[in-house]
Amino acid sequence: MITPLLFIAPAGGGPGGSGFSVLILQIAAIGLVFYFLILRPQSQQRKKHAQLLSALKKGDEVMTAGGIVGKVKDIKEAKELNETRVTIESGTATIVVERSRIIRVGASMAPGAAQG
C-alpha cells in the first residue's frame, strides 16, 4: 500500500519530496499505534469473553452486566432471534437474560469488566 504512494513523490528530491515520505511514515506509525493499543486488545478481550461463555453450563454461578448474581437454571437457543437465552435463579426470582450479558462465571471475570 505504501509503495505506490512513494512513486508519486518527485524524483528530483526537490523541496517537497522528503516531506511527503515523512508524512507517509507518520501516518503508518499512527496506524500501528492505533492497532496495537486499541484494536488488538479489544479482539483479545472478545475472544476471552467468548471462551468464558462457551464453557457456561447448568449450575454455574454467574453475574450479569446489570449486577444480578445467581445460578444458571437453563440455557436455550432462540432460533428466530439467533441468540442464546440463559435462565438464572437469583434468590426466589427466575430471570432470563442473553448469554452475552453475563460478565462473570464462578470466579472468572470477563476481560474489560469493571470489578467491584
Helices and strands as residue ranges (DSSP letters): H 2-6, H 17-34, I 35-39, H 40-54, E 61-64, E 69-78, E 83-90, E 93-98, G 99-101, E 102-105, E 108-109
